[in-house]
Amino acid sequence: MSIRIALGGLVAAAALAAPATAAAPPVGPLPPGPTAHITTVRGELVAVALPHAASGRVWRLARQVNTKVLRQVSEADVGADVVVVYRATGRGTATVAYGLTRGETTHAFAARRFIVTVK
């Protein structure tokens, strides 16, 4: 009997520890917006600043970032901006694109793009 209880507890713990698979829908087509070109070297940090938005709008990463070139290391509210910091991990070019959406919807009201070249 105690083996069944222990096995049941183990199964319940494994189910609770399983990663959640639900995710926000991807950001749809991005409207035209400013594009910044940044050049750096491997190992350096690159910070991008996005202005705070009103009316429940949030900046969401619109496309995957090439992790062979950049990896996100932190994100913070700094004054009137949201600052996202990336580490340059390898040579190449990566585009970091953000869309301004209302919550977790697909429609982007604004866009910001950062093209980062790591030498």
Secondary structure as GFF3:
##gff-version 3
##sequence-region A 1 119
A	DSSP	alpha_helix	2	17	.	.	.	ID=ss1
A	DSSP	beta_strand	35	40	.	.	.	ID=ss2
A	DSSP	beta_strand	45	51	.	.	.	ID=ss3
A	DSSP	beta_strand	57	61	.	.	.	ID=ss4
A	DSSP	beta_strand	70	78	.	.	.	ID=ss5
A	DSSP	beta_strand	81	88	.	.	.	ID=ss6
A	DSSP	beta_strand	92	102	.	.	.	ID=ss7
A	DSSP	beta_strand	110	118	.	.	.	ID=ss8
###
